[in-house]
Amino acid sequence: MFKYTRPKEQAYAFVPDDAGPEANCYGKQIETVSKDSPLRNQSLNINGDTDVGENPNRYKQHGFYFTADNCIACHACEAACSEKNDLPAHLAFRAVGYVEGGSYPSYTRMNISMACNHCDDPVCLKGCPTRAYTKYAEYGAVLQDPDICFGCGYCTWVCPYNAPQLDTSAGHVSKCNMCVDRLEVGLKPACVSACLAGALDFGVIETRPNNRDGLDTQIPGFPAPDITHPNIRFQQHNSLPDEMLRPDGMPVKYQRDAADGYRPGVKTDDKNAAKAWGLKKLSTRENPLVVFTLISQAVIGAFLILFAGPLIGIETLSASTHPVAWPVMLFSLIGIQTLALVLSTLHLGRPHRFYRAFNNLRYSPVSREVAGIAVFYNFLGAYSVLTGLPVLVQWLPAGLVSTLTTLTGWAAAVSGLAAIYFMQSIYRIAARPFWNHWQVLTAFYGSMLALGGMLVLISYAALETYAGEVWAGTASALAGFIVSGLMLEAVGLYYHARDLKCAGGEGAASLYQQQTRFGKTYLLRNAALLLAVLGVLLLSMLNLDGVTGLLAWLVMGLMLVVMAIIGRALFYALVIPTTMPGAFFWRNQSFQEHARETGLANMPQVGVLPDSH
């Protein structure tokens, strides 16, 4: 049966033949497929081997069992996993972190060893736009193919456990594969076999290893299991302090709650509570997304205003009023959006594989956003040709051209609005509470109205100033769109801060960082938002015209753009995920920043890449 195992393999290395119950604690059937399913008795083709494993529980959900009381943080599980998978120093499919609390001499530390939990509801699988993930009937393993991945990193956002690992140097994600090659010959995963203290074990989920009595789904520092229904069970009986802290630079603590065990809260730090600018830390790997989201929202907003303006009485924006400016404006929007699309690919580890973003339209919000932007982009192009370059379609019947113009215009408008909705849905992630709020919707649609309106206003103001025409009335009409967008964003920001503070947890910790580490930048953005609203209202009432008015609106537009960039950069820089605690060095954001600043990151053995982008 175990023809590929080593001679004299120790008994503890084999997966026990324990059938377990019919359903797990979430009500999910442990039998992954029925006994007459065609999915059974298929080879996993591991390294070209066509044999089928003889494990009697091959088609049952397996999982890890972690006894926190036994873990001594020797990192043997990490080392075994890294050696087996030939991982570079900056990656680890399994990592040991810890939380600690109490005061000297009664100081307590609880270690946590964590890898992929091969969940019943794997959010990484649903979120991946390239369909690089598959949940197999064999052992219930969630496997990922790095060759399919194009390195967007979205799975690392949605996973609450830090399981998928984005290797920015290689340009793709990889993760724990449950050592299915070892399971096929009856052996436990390498990390489990290497555990010195008996803290890690493995088998059919909901079965207790020898000398264990707990099957808990929660432990201090572990995210809420209802996000993904992870296949890991815990035992932790040793007494712990009421408050446990993380050592990895995250301002998060875990407070004992009589009803729910330990709940995440905000770890305040009096030494770093003073407001700072944090400008250097505003630059993140998501910089291309800052540009892409803002430009896309501005372009969609500008088109909607150009398209709807004549319908609501703003005749200046019609093609007949400015037969030259109209096509120039539309084709400029296409050019700007093309630039945004090019920049968005810079966020990918493998930009040349961008086309794979359409592979998971059924589940992935990333795929839907890309599809929405693509549909808008193509309908915008068609509408621009039909209305801006009529000479190209003059050979068609006039009635058909009119019908096509109406259809493509409305299709571009609807798909543009849908694209922004899909864009905001990307960030509604349970594992990132700072993003998981309706404020993302108001921020994105607010930017659409404010930036789009300002783009149209300045463009037409410059054109009509050059032509010696009066344009103050047009500016006043467009100011309504801008103010509406700004107020929409302001309302969202107010309720966002209020709700995060009430909810606590990682979202409140992000808010705490916003008010301390980035406090001055945060106040600058808020002040700029207030000044922008007042400034736009004032300029619209003053009815300034000519060069003076154009310069005034240019200054206002520049302030609006700077404010939008700061706000969007804060959006990405502040988010604290519900991931597992790291250690003093490993998976510690503060240490990584220190290593890059001091040059330690240039030493490969430190495990920090010099360039985080």
Residue, then its C-alpha position, 0 to 999 in steps of 0.5 A: m500500500f505504501k510502496y513509495t514510503r521510506p523503509k522503517e518509517q515511524a508509525y506517527a508519520f502515517v495518517p490514522d484510518d479513522a472514518g470520523p463523523e458524517a458531518n463537521c461542526y458547520g454542518k458540511q458533509i465530511e464525505t467530499v463526493s458520493k461513493d458512486s461519483p465519477l470523480r472517484n478513483q482518479s489519479l492526481n498525476i503528481n509528478g507524472d505518476t498515474d497511480v491512485g492512492e489507496n488511502p481508505n479515507r481519500y474522499k473525506q475532508h482532512g484537516f490540521y489539528f493544533t494543540a497550542d499548549n504543546c507548541i514550543a516555537c521550534h519552527a521545525c514545521e516551518a523548516a520541514c515545509s520550506e525544505k519540502n517545497d524548496l521555498p526561498a527565504h522570503l516565503a513560508f507556506r506555514a509560519v509560527g507566530y504568537v500572542e503574549g500577555g501578562s506582566y513580569p514575572s507572570y508573562t505568558r506567550m501562546n504560539i500559533s502554527m498556521a498554514c492553509n486551512h483548506c476551507d469548506d468555503p475557500v474565498c481564495l478560490k472564489g476571488c481568484p480571477t484566473r481560476a488558479y484554485t481548485k478544491y479537490a475531492e481528494y482529501g478536500a485539499v484546496l490547491q493552487d496552480p502558480d502557472i495559471c496565476f498572473g500575480c494580482g494578489y487578490c487571494t492574499w487580500v481575501c484570505p483571513y489566514n495569510a495562506p496564499q503567499l505572493d512572491t513579488s520577485a517571481g510574479h505569482v502566488s503559491k501556497c500549502n498543498m496539504c502535501v497531497d503527494r504524501l497523503e497519497v502514500g498514507l503519510k501525514p504532511a511534512c510539517v506534522s511529521a516534523c513537529l517535535a512537541g506533538a503540537l501539530d496533527f492531521g487526519v479526517i476533520e472532527t476526529r481527535p488525535n491520541n491524547r487530545d480532547g478538544l475540537d475548538t474552532q477558535i483560539p486567541g488571534f485566530p480570525a472568526p471561522d464563519i468567514t471561510h469555515p476552515n478545516i483546522r481544530f484547536q486545543q488550548h487549555n492553559s490559562l491565559p491573561d485577559e489581554m493578549l498582544r501581537p508582537d508584529g507591529m499591528p495595533v491589535k490586541y485580543q481581549r477576553d470576552a465572557a461570551d465569545g472567548y477573545r475578541p480583537g480590539v485596538k492596541t493603543d501606544d502612547k509613545n506613537a499616539a501623536k499625529a504624524w504625516g506618514l507620507k513615506k508609508l503612503s506608497t504601497r504595492e497598490n500605487p497602480l491601483v490608486v491611479f487606475t481607480l481614480i482615472s477610471q472613475a473620472v473617465i466614467g463620470a466625465f462621459l456620463i456628464l457629457f452624455a446626460g448633460p444635453l438630456i437635462g438641458i446643458e446644451t453646451l455639452s452637446a455635439s451640435t454646439h461644439p462639433v470639434a470639442w465633442p470628438v476631441m473630448l470623447f477620444s481624449l477620454i478613451g486615451i486616458q482610460t487606455l493609460a489607466l488600463v496599461l497602468s493597472t497591469l503594473h499591479l500584476g506580477r505577470p502583466h503579459r497574462f492580463y487576459r486571464a482576468f476574465n476566467n472567473l466571471r461567475y464568482s470573482p469580483v475582479s473578473r467582473e470589474v475587468a469585464g465591466i471596464a472592458v465593456f464600457y471601454n468598447f461602447l465608449g469607443a463605438y459611441s465616440v466614432l458614431t458621434g465624433l467621426p460621422v464621416l466613417v459611418q455615413w455609408l450606413p442608413a441614417g436611421l441605423v446610425s441614430t439607433l446605434t448611437t442611442l444604443t451605444g451611448w446608453a450601453a456605455a453609461v450603464s456599463g460604466l456605472a456597473a463597472i464602478y459597482f463591481m470595482q467597489s465590490i472587490y473591496r467588500i472583504a470580510a478579512r479586511p474590515f476597514w474596507n468592508h463598509w458601504q463607504v467604499l461605494t460612496a467614495f467611488y461614485g463620489s469620485m466619479l461625479a467630482l473628478g468627472g465633473m471637474l474634468v469636463l468643466i475645465s476642458y470646456a472652460a479652456l475651450e470656450t475661453y480660447a474661443g472668447e465665449v462666456w462659460a460661467g453658466t456651464a460651470s455653475a451647472l457642472a458645479g452641482f455634479i462636483v459638489s454632489g460627489l464631494m458630499l457623497e464622499a463626506v457622508g461616507l467618510y463620517y459614517h465609516a469612522r463612526d461605524l468602525k469605532c463602534a465595531g472595534g477589531e481590525g477596522a478600529a485599529s486601522l482607524y486608530q492608525q489613520q488618526t495617529r500614524f497618518g493623523k496629519t495627512y488624514l486631517l489635510r485630506n478632510a480639510a481639503l474636502l471641506l475647502a473643495v466643497l466651499g470653493v466650488l460653491l463660491l466659484s459657481m456663485l461668483n460666475l467668474d469667466g475668462v482667463t481669471g475664472l479658468l485659473a481659479w477652476l484649475v487651482m480648485g481642480l488641482m486641489l481636488v486631484v491631490m485630495a483624491i490621491i491622498g484619500r485613495a492612498l490612505f485607503y490602501a495603506l491603512v487596511i489591517p487584515t484579520t490575518m494570523p499574528g506574526a512573530f518578532f521578525w517573521r511576518n512583522q510589518s514593522f521589521q520589514e520596514h526597518a529591514r528595507e530602511t537599514g539595508l538588512a533586506n539586501m541579505p537574502q537570509v533575512g527573509v525580506l525582499p528589498d523592494s516591497h512593490 
